[in-house]
Amino acid sequence: MDTGQTMPQVPLFTPDGRYLVVRGRLWRAANPGLSAAEHARLVKTLMAARRQIGAARRAGDRPALALAAAAVDAAKHGLGERGPVWWHDGAPDYNRHLARNTPYADWYAAQRQQ
């Protein structure tokens, strides 16, 4: 029976786990070195801040919007998705780059053929 809803797709991560690929673009993944409790706390904080952004936009409250955006940024830094990279091998950060324009290009092309 077709309910008209599609199943959510499993996110595609680069082989090294550093990036999530969304519509061909690399987005830095959360630091796998975080404890499960710390990761959960930061995700909860991030989701709350995103809800606050929506409420502030609907209310036209610019000061609240700025505070909520700062909270999102802080949570993303805590998760390792922004700011200094969480890996220690000196590899550059390709966050927000198109996968096809990075060293992951061949790997990504192979994923798209499957």
GROMACS elastic network, one bead per residue, 0.5 to 0.9 nm:
[ bonds ]
;  ai    aj funct       b0    kb
    2     5     6  0.75238   500
    3     6     6  0.82669   500
    6     9     6  0.86533   500
    8    11     6  0.88523   500
    9    12     6  0.86492   500
   11    20     6  0.66884   500
   11    21     6  0.71998   500
   11    22     6  0.79091   500
   12    19     6  0.84226   500
   12    20     6  0.57137   500
   12    21     6  0.54808   500
   12    22     6  0.76807   500
   12   111     6  0.89640   500
   13    16     6  0.78670   500
   13    17     6  0.56475   500
   13    18     6  0.73224   500
   13    19     6  0.55739   500
   13    21     6  0.60503   500
   13    26     6  0.88511   500
   13    29     6  0.81497   500
   14    17     6  0.51702   500
   14    18     6  0.63408   500
   14    19     6  0.54883   500
   14    20     6  0.64724   500
   14    21     6  0.73604   500
   14    26     6  0.85913   500
   14   104     6  0.75283   500
   14   107     6  0.81564   500
   14   108     6  0.81411   500
   15    18     6  0.78855   500
   15    19     6  0.86187   500
   15   104     6  0.89040   500
   15   107     6  0.84154   500
   16    19     6  0.78541   500
   17    20     6  0.76196   500
   17    28     6  0.89303   500
   17    29     6  0.70809   500
   17    32     6  0.84490   500
   18    26     6  0.89904   500
   18    27     6  0.83760   500
   18    28     6  0.59101   500
   18    29     6  0.53916   500
   18    30     6  0.78558   500
   18    31     6  0.81072   500
   18    32     6  0.89354   500
   18    86     6  0.87904   500
   18    87     6  0.82094   500
   19    26     6  0.56014   500
   19    27     6  0.52287   500
   19    30     6  0.84534   500
   19    94     6  0.84086   500
   19    95     6  0.74575   500
   20    25     6  0.81148   500
   20    26     6  0.57194   500
   20    27     6  0.51617   500
   20    28     6  0.62427   500
   20    29     6  0.57571   500
   21    24     6  0.58068   500
   21    25     6  0.53832   500
   21    27     6  0.62161   500
   21    28     6  0.87987   500
   21    98     6  0.88515   500
   21    99     6  0.76114   500
   21   108     6  0.88686   500
   22    25     6  0.52550   500
   22    26     6  0.65836   500
   22    27     6  0.73085   500
   23    26     6  0.86169   500
   23    98     6  0.87588   500
   24    97     6  0.86387   500
   24    98     6  0.57190   500
   24    99     6  0.57139   500
   24   100     6  0.74718   500
   24   108     6  0.81662   500
   25    95     6  0.81360   500
   25    96     6  0.58149   500
   25    97     6  0.56346   500
   25    99     6  0.54821   500
   25   100     6  0.83836   500
   26    29     6  0.89474   500
   26    94     6  0.67866   500
   26    95     6  0.54668   500
   26    96     6  0.50994   500
   26    97     6  0.55789   500
   26    98     6  0.61120   500
   26    99     6  0.58912   500
   27    81     6  0.76951   500
   27    94     6  0.79612   500
   27    95     6  0.50152   500
   27    96     6  0.53965   500
   27    97     6  0.78859   500
   28    31     6  0.88095   500
   28    80     6  0.77449   500
   28    81     6  0.50785   500
   28    82     6  0.74410   500
   28    85     6  0.85743   500
   28    93     6  0.82392   500
   28    94     6  0.78873   500
   28    95     6  0.53690   500
   28    96     6  0.77928   500
   29    32     6  0.82526   500
   29    79     6  0.82910   500
   29    80     6  0.73304   500
   29    81     6  0.57175   500
   30    33     6  0.86827   500
   30    34     6  0.82661   500
   30    39     6  0.82218   500
   30    76     6  0.82378   500
   30    78     6  0.87484   500
   30    79     6  0.50823   500
   30    80     6  0.52385   500
   30    81     6  0.53607   500
   30    86     6  0.85587   500
   31    34     6  0.58856   500
   31    39     6  0.85259   500
   31    78     6  0.87529   500
   31    79     6  0.59338   500
   31    80     6  0.52019   500
   31    81     6  0.73843   500
   31    85     6  0.86432   500
   31    86     6  0.60251   500
   31    87     6  0.82483   500
   32    35     6  0.79457   500
   32    39     6  0.87607   500
   32    79     6  0.89599   500
   32    80     6  0.89984   500
   32    86     6  0.86734   500
   33    86     6  0.83554   500
   34    37     6  0.80726   500
   34    38     6  0.61319   500
   34    39     6  0.58978   500
   34    79     6  0.77077   500
   35    38     6  0.51875   500
   35    39     6  0.60796   500
   35    40     6  0.84931   500
   36    39     6  0.51186   500
   36    40     6  0.60472   500
   36    41     6  0.85294   500
   37    40     6  0.51385   500
   37    41     6  0.60990   500
   37    42     6  0.86346   500
   38    41     6  0.50357   500
   38    42     6  0.61421   500
   38    43     6  0.85550   500
   38    79     6  0.86402   500
   39    42     6  0.52299   500
   39    43     6  0.61343   500
   39    44     6  0.85570   500
   39    78     6  0.86483   500
   39    79     6  0.67351   500
   40    43     6  0.51265   500
   40    44     6  0.60680   500
   40    45     6  0.85464   500
   41    44     6  0.51531   500
   41    45     6  0.62028   500
   41    46     6  0.86049   500
   42    46     6  0.60247   500
   42    47     6  0.86039   500
   42    75     6  0.56309   500
   42    76     6  0.79144   500
   42    78     6  0.68865   500
   42    79     6  0.65801   500
   43    47     6  0.61044   500
   43    48     6  0.85188   500
   43    75     6  0.73175   500
   43    76     6  0.85436   500
   43    79     6  0.79155   500
   44    47     6  0.52489   500
   44    48     6  0.62079   500
   44    49     6  0.86209   500
   45    48     6  0.51811   500
   45    49     6  0.61594   500
   45    50     6  0.86523   500
   45    71     6  0.78410   500
   45    72     6  0.78175   500
   45    75     6  0.65035   500
   46    49     6  0.51337   500
   46    50     6  0.62060   500
   46    51     6  0.87097   500
   46    71     6  0.72038   500
   46    72     6  0.53638   500
   46    73     6  0.83799   500
   46    74     6  0.83987   500
   46    75     6  0.54300   500
   46    76     6  0.72126   500
   47    50     6  0.50435   500
   47    51     6  0.62807   500
   47    52     6  0.86323   500
   47    72     6  0.81007   500
   48    51     6  0.51082   500
   48    52     6  0.62458   500
   48    53     6  0.87379   500
   48    68     6  0.87884   500
   48    71     6  0.89457   500
   48    72     6  0.86055   500
   49    53     6  0.62482   500
   49    54     6  0.87814   500
   49    67     6  0.87240   500
   49    68     6  0.52412   500
   49    69     6  0.71576   500
   49    70     6  0.85547   500
   49    71     6  0.57935   500
   49    72     6  0.55108   500
   49    75     6  0.86210   500
   50    53     6  0.50066   500
   50    54     6  0.64860   500
   50    55     6  0.87867   500
   50    68     6  0.70512   500
   50    69     6  0.77383   500
   50    71     6  0.85222   500
   50    72     6  0.65955   500
   51    54     6  0.51404   500
   51    55     6  0.63036   500
   51    56     6  0.86106   500
   51    68     6  0.84977   500
   52    55     6  0.50334   500
   52    56     6  0.59826   500
   52    57     6  0.84642   500
   52    64     6  0.78161   500
   52    65     6  0.73839   500
   52    67     6  0.88248   500
   52    68     6  0.57286   500
   52    69     6  0.85498   500
   53    56     6  0.51105   500
   53    57     6  0.60896   500
   53    58     6  0.85775   500
   53    64     6  0.76567   500
   53    65     6  0.54082   500
   53    66     6  0.82824   500
   53    67     6  0.85203   500
   53    68     6  0.53835   500
   53    69     6  0.65989   500
   53    72     6  0.87928   500
   54    57     6  0.51487   500
   54    58     6  0.61676   500
   54    59     6  0.85702   500
   54    65     6  0.82323   500
   55    58     6  0.51333   500
   55    59     6  0.61203   500
   55    60     6  0.84431   500
   55    61     6  0.84467   500
   55    64     6  0.87643   500
   55    65     6  0.82816   500
   56    59     6  0.50498   500
   56    60     6  0.58459   500
   56    61     6  0.50007   500
   56    62     6  0.69240   500
   56    63     6  0.83251   500
   56    64     6  0.56750   500
   56    65     6  0.50828   500
   56    66     6  0.88436   500
   56    68     6  0.80218   500
   57    61     6  0.63898   500
   57    62     6  0.75542   500
   57    64     6  0.86396   500
   57    65     6  0.65939   500
   58    61     6  0.78617   500
   59    62     6  0.86575   500
   60    64     6  0.88198   500
   60    65     6  0.82440   500
   61    64     6  0.54444   500
   61    65     6  0.61415   500
   61    66     6  0.88014   500
   62    66     6  0.61919   500
   62    67     6  0.86905   500
   63    66     6  0.51614   500
   63    67     6  0.63599   500
   63    68     6  0.86917   500
   64    67     6  0.50783   500
   64    68     6  0.60931   500
   64    69     6  0.85220   500
   65    68     6  0.51119   500
   65    69     6  0.60496   500
   65    70     6  0.85451   500
   66    69     6  0.51204   500
   66    70     6  0.61828   500
   66    71     6  0.86569   500
   67    70     6  0.51223   500
   67    71     6  0.62844   500
   67    72     6  0.88038   500
   68    72     6  0.62980   500
   68    73     6  0.86595   500
   69    72     6  0.50665   500
   69    73     6  0.62249   500
   69    74     6  0.86332   500
   70    73     6  0.50278   500
   70    74     6  0.61245   500
   70    75     6  0.86355   500
   71    74     6  0.50607   500
   71    75     6  0.61836   500
   71    76     6  0.85875   500
   72    75     6  0.52102   500
   72    76     6  0.61659   500
   72    77     6  0.86014   500
   73    76     6  0.51273   500
   73    77     6  0.61345   500
   73    78     6  0.85713   500
   73    82     6  0.77133   500
   74    77     6  0.50968   500
   74    78     6  0.61608   500
   74    79     6  0.86586   500
   74    82     6  0.87807   500
   75    79     6  0.61769   500
   75    80     6  0.86164   500
   75    81     6  0.87773   500
   76    79     6  0.50095   500
   76    80     6  0.61880   500
   76    81     6  0.52058   500
   76    82     6  0.56619   500
   76    83     6  0.83785   500
   77    80     6  0.50233   500
   77    81     6  0.58471   500
   77    83     6  0.56364   500
   77    84     6  0.82227   500
   78    81     6  0.76450   500
   78    82     6  0.80101   500
   78    83     6  0.87632   500
   79    82     6  0.76909   500
   80    83     6  0.67464   500
   80    84     6  0.73404   500
   80    85     6  0.66488   500
   80    86     6  0.61255   500
   81    84     6  0.86649   500
   81    85     6  0.78778   500
   81    86     6  0.86296   500
   81    95     6  0.86442   500
   82    85     6  0.75065   500
   82    95     6  0.86883   500
   83    86     6  0.88846   500
   84    87     6  0.89451   500
   84    93     6  0.88964   500
   85    88     6  0.78455   500
   85    92     6  0.84770   500
   85    93     6  0.69169   500
   87    90     6  0.75064   500
   87    91     6  0.78102   500
   88    91     6  0.77014   500
   94    97     6  0.54207   500
   94    98     6  0.83768   500
   94    99     6  0.84115   500
   94   102     6  0.71329   500
   95    98     6  0.87062   500
   96    99     6  0.87091   500
   97   100     6  0.83495   500
   97   101     6  0.69501   500
   97   102     6  0.72241   500
   98   101     6  0.54961   500
   98   102     6  0.70089   500
   98   105     6  0.86456   500
   99   102     6  0.53736   500
   99   103     6  0.77832   500
   99   104     6  0.58569   500
   99   105     6  0.54344   500
   99   106     6  0.89507   500
   99   107     6  0.89389   500
   99   108     6  0.65755   500
   99   109     6  0.88145   500
  100   103     6  0.79344   500
  100   104     6  0.68517   500
  100   106     6  0.75422   500
  100   108     6  0.69702   500
  100   109     6  0.74929   500
  101   104     6  0.78085   500
  101   105     6  0.61949   500
  102   105     6  0.55389   500
  102   106     6  0.89375   500
  103   106     6  0.74601   500
  103   107     6  0.84107   500
  104   107     6  0.53194   500
  104   108     6  0.59785   500
  104   109     6  0.85802   500
  105   108     6  0.51265   500
  105   109     6  0.60825   500
  105   110     6  0.86267   500
  106   109     6  0.51063   500
  106   110     6  0.62523   500
  106   111     6  0.87347   500
  107   110     6  0.52017   500
  107   111     6  0.63961   500
  107   112     6  0.89191   500
  108   111     6  0.50363   500
  108   112     6  0.63848   500
  108   113     6  0.88725   500
  109   112     6  0.52316   500
  109   113     6  0.65528   500
  110   113     6  0.52340   500
  110   114     6  0.67958   500
  111   114     6  0.54663   500
